[in-house]
Structure formats: structure tokens, C-alpha cells
Amino acid sequence: MIEKDTVKLLRECDAGVKMGISSINDVMDYVGNRKFRDTLDTCCVEHKKIDREITELLDRYGDDGKDPSPMAKGMSWLKTNVMLSVNDSDSTVADLMTDGCNMGVKSLNKYMNKYKAADEVSKDIAKRLTNLEEKLAVDIRGYL
């Protein structure tokens, strides 16, 4: 049971971290404030570090990981592009990113509760990813 829950939690973290990286990349061209851009860039770098850790662990289990669902990715892309076409301000970007962070935190917590038998390494990754999302939401509040 531990191995199954571990792989399942890592797969959900994999999808979440990929969604985070994609979302940051989708909005980066719209960010005007240099400090805001740096905050997003730093967060993206941290997401990529966690992504590499997840990939290494999943490789050990012989698993290819998980991409974000096409529906979630499509809805995120649509919302981002519609909102930014109406108002491409830093405030809009901060609003979109805050919503994304909140959804990520909610999902990760749901999966940590669902896959309680996962090993401590995968739980730690999920917690670090959650903390990263929470920190970004706090760091960008000033741009809302």
C-alpha cells in the first residue's frame, strides 16, 4: 500500500508542478513590474527543482509521471487569455496566479489526505510544493 500511495501522490505532485510552471510561463510576458517578474521567475525555478526531484523518484518506481488534465490546462489557458485580453495589468496577473495557487494548495492537500500511506519523502515533496504555492500567493498580494 505504501508504494501505491507513494506513486499516486508523486504523480499528482508531478501534474501540479507542471501546471504551476506552465501557468507562470503563460503570464510572464504580461508582467510589467520588475520585482513581480523576479518573484514569478524565482518561483518557477523552485517549481523546476521540485519537478526534477519528482521525476527522479518516479523513475525509480518505473513510472512516467502525470501531465495536468487537458481539461484543467485548457480551462486555465482560456481564463488566462480572456482575462488578460480585457485587462493585461499586473493586478490581473496577480489575480490569476493567486487563484491558481489556491487551487494547487487545495488539490495537493486533498491528495495528501487521500494517499496517507505514501512514504515520508513524497509527503515532504507535496508539503514543500504546497508551501511554495502558499508563499507565492502571499508574495504577490501587493499586486492585486
C-alpha positions in Angstrom: 0.0 0.0 0.0 2.9 2.4 0.8 4.4 2.1 -2.7 1.0 2.5 -4.4 0.1 5.6 -2.4 3.6 7.0 -2.8 3.5 6.7 -6.6 0.0 8.1 -6.7 0.9 11.1 -4.6 4.1 11.7 -6.6 2.0 11.6 -9.8 -0.4 14.2 -8.5 2.6 16.4 -7.4 4.0 15.9 -10.9 0.8 17.2 -12.6 0.6 20.1 -10.1 4.2 21.2 -10.5 3.9 21.1 -14.3 0.7 23.1 -14.2 2.4 25.7 -12.0 5.4 26.0 -14.4 3.0 26.3 -17.4 0.9 28.9 -15.6 3.8 31.1 -14.7 5.2 30.9 -18.3 1.7 31.8 -19.7 1.6 35.1 -17.8 5.2 36.2 -17.7 5.0 38.3 -20.9 2.2 40.4 -19.3 4.1 41.3 -16.1 5.3 44.9 -16.1 6.8 45.3 -12.6 10.4 44.0 -12.5 10.1 42.8 -8.8 6.9 40.9 -9.7 8.6 39.3 -12.7 11.5 38.3 -10.5 9.2 36.8 -7.9 7.5 34.7 -10.5 10.8 33.7 -12.1 12.2 32.6 -8.7 9.0 30.6 -8.0 9.3 28.9 -11.5 12.9 28.0 -10.8 11.8 26.4 -7.5 9.0 24.5 -9.2 11.5 23.2 -11.7 13.8 21.9 -8.9 10.9 20.1 -7.4 9.9 18.7 -10.8 13.3 17.2 -11.2 13.1 15.6 -7.8 9.7 14.1 -8.6 10.9 12.8 -12.0 13.8 11.1 -10.3 11.6 9.4 -7.7 9.0 8.3 -10.3 11.8 6.9 -12.5 12.9 4.7 -9.5 9.3 3.3 -9.4 9.3 2.9 -13.2 6.5 5.5 -13.6 6.3 8.1 -16.3 4.5 10.7 -14.1 1.4 12.6 -14.9 0.6 15.6 -17.0 -2.1 18.1 -15.9 -5.5 17.1 -17.2 -6.2 18.6 -20.7 -9.5 20.0 -19.3 -7.7 21.8 -16.4 -5.0 23.0 -18.7 -7.4 24.2 -21.3 -9.7 26.0 -18.8 -6.6 27.7 -17.3 -5.4 28.8 -20.7 -8.8 30.1 -21.6 -9.4 32.0 -18.4 -5.9 33.5 -18.6 -6.2 34.6 -22.1 -9.7 36.1 -21.8 -8.9 38.0 -18.6 -5.6 39.3 -20.0 -7.2 40.4 -23.3 -9.6 42.5 -21.3 -7.1 43.9 -18.8 -3.4 42.9 -19.1 -2.3 44.6 -15.9 -0.1 43.2 -13.1 -3.2 43.2 -11.0 -4.9 40.8 -13.4 -1.8 38.5 -13.5 -1.7 38.5 -9.6 -5.4 37.6 -9.5 -4.9 34.7 -11.9 -1.8 33.4 -10.2 -3.4 33.7 -6.7 -6.4 31.7 -8.0 -4.0 29.1 -9.4 -2.0 28.9 -6.2 -5.2 28.4 -4.1 -6.4 25.6 -6.4 -2.9 24.0 -6.2 -2.9 24.1 -2.5 -6.4 22.7 -2.3 -5.6 19.9 -4.7 -2.3 18.9 -3.0 -3.9 18.8 0.4 -6.7 16.6 -0.9 -4.2 14.2 -2.3 -2.1 14.2 0.8 -5.2 13.2 2.7 -6.2 10.6 0.2 -2.8 8.9 0.0 -2.0 8.8 3.7 0.2 5.7 3.3 2.6 7.5 1.0 6.2 7.5 2.2 7.7 10.5 4.0 9.8 11.6 1.1 6.8 12.0 -1.2 4.8 13.7 1.6 7.7 16.1 2.1 7.7 17.0 -1.6 3.9 17.6 -1.5 4.3 19.8 1.6 7.2 21.8 0.0 5.2 22.3 -3.2 2.2 23.4 -1.1 4.4 25.8 0.9 5.8 27.2 -2.4 2.3 27.9 -3.7 1.2 29.5 -0.4 4.3 31.7 -0.4 3.8 32.9 -3.9 0.2 33.8 -3.2 1.3 35.9 -0.2 4.3 37.4 -2.0 2.1 38.8 -4.8 -0.7 40.2 -2.7 0.7 43.7 -3.2 0.0 43.5 -6.9 -3.7 42.6 -6.6 
